[in-house]
Amino acid sequence: MRLELHKVSVRNVSWGDETKVEKGTLFVNREEMLSVAMKDNRFARAELEFARPGESVRIIPVKDVIEPRCKLSGPGEVFPGFVGGMQTVGEGATLVLDGAAVVTCGPIVAFQEGLIDMSGPAADYSPFSQTNNVVLVVEPVEGLDQHSYEAALREAGFRLGWYLADKGRGSKADEVKVYEMGGPVEESARYPHLPKIAYLCMSITQGLLHDTFLYGADMKHLVPTLIHPNEKMDGAMVSGNCVSACDKNTTWHHLNDPIVEELYSRHGKDLVFLGVIPTLEDTRLAGKERTSWFNANLARMLGADGVVVSEEGYGNPDTDLCMNAAKCEKLGIRTVVISDEAAGTDGKSQGLADAAPEITAFVSAGNVNEMIELPAMDRILGYDSSISNLSGGAGESLRKDGSMFVELQAIIGSTNELGFSRIGARWI
Amino acid sequence: MAREIENTAGIPVVQIATIVPIMLTVGANRIVPGVAIPHPVGDPSRDAEGDRAVRRELLERALRAIQTPVEEQTIFTS
């Protein structure tokens, strides 16, 4: 399977008569893009704003971040099941507006959404302080239930991400990156002496606005399955969830998964990358058992020598993490897990809610409870009062002068468990 | 909290929770497995009568558990 990512570099964003990319600037026809956003009768109003790197802007509460992508060639369309029809993706060529992002925002849906600061101390903790953001701020129609509101905003994000990329089709790519790899049988035969590694991508699949979608299918109703890494880059997996901001995998994270990137770059050199196993975090104990057995069994049937496990969220998913590692290890498959920690504001509490002696290799993505002082910003996109209801915030978080004192978990992507952050740790 | 109530006040505690491994990790002594994380003590996927039956069964099991002497962490599955 061969996929070319045609990356058009975006270094600025500006309003224009025509939506297009020219000399590194993404021009946006506001009316046209708004009409794409409003193709949903569940919105009463919508507004578009820009947030550029370095600006004194706070976006809150953020639901999702989407990198603009569309297919140039090959079967299907990005975000299958939402934007395109229903075909598997991951082949041909995909246009990427590299450095641009669509950020979706509106009155709070649920308590687990977060903020992005484009400058100041929080900017260091979120990759989206470095992207040129087109921010959609909506107001739902009166009386719209939470689930319909979440769905409407989620779908609008994909629609707008596709729209921006679609309008950039005429642009010449600054970089073309090729991802080419066969299936696990073929690649294992090609490199018989290299260790074979699978990637377990744990996703929040718990209902009540905590869901992840695979090809449009609500993953909580699935059992774990196998996809080619290229499929992830075309939006096969998308976020539909309001889990804690710090460690939710936004759609942007799924598209730019650093674990996929790293395993790909080492494929054929010091390992064989077998593929991605999108997997669940169930709300029932039996579901967690079933899922982890399926994961370990899938890894074994693929002939995996090792598995990289990433978590999404914290708390009960720590049990899924432990079960996944323990069951793989018992089958003789080595594991490394990536997770953040909820270790209290002083960092002294147990990091995970659960533990398993089989976990011998653990990569920490940071402590979600670490407190951070955020200065006031000149411009607020959205509703900063919502911090009082967000995870990581409290009634007294927002001060009269607009500054805030919050936990890291209020910041989108701050302790991302795919490792897409600047937080690192080293032994001292 | 379950451990502290037992240690400090000497009152036996039974914990109804869904993710039993976490209860074992944190040291709860009497554990009754709940239904699901969003609804540990009931099952809204059943009709009102069925939900009520689940609730009553869990409560009665918890009351039995609290009266049962234990020497080690114990899971009450029935």
Interface residues (C-beta under 8 A of the other chain):
Chain A: Q206 G207 L208 T283 R284 L285 K288 N316 D318 T319 C322 M323 A353 D354 A355
Chain B: T18 I19 V20 P21 I22 T25 V26 P33 V35 A36 I37 P38
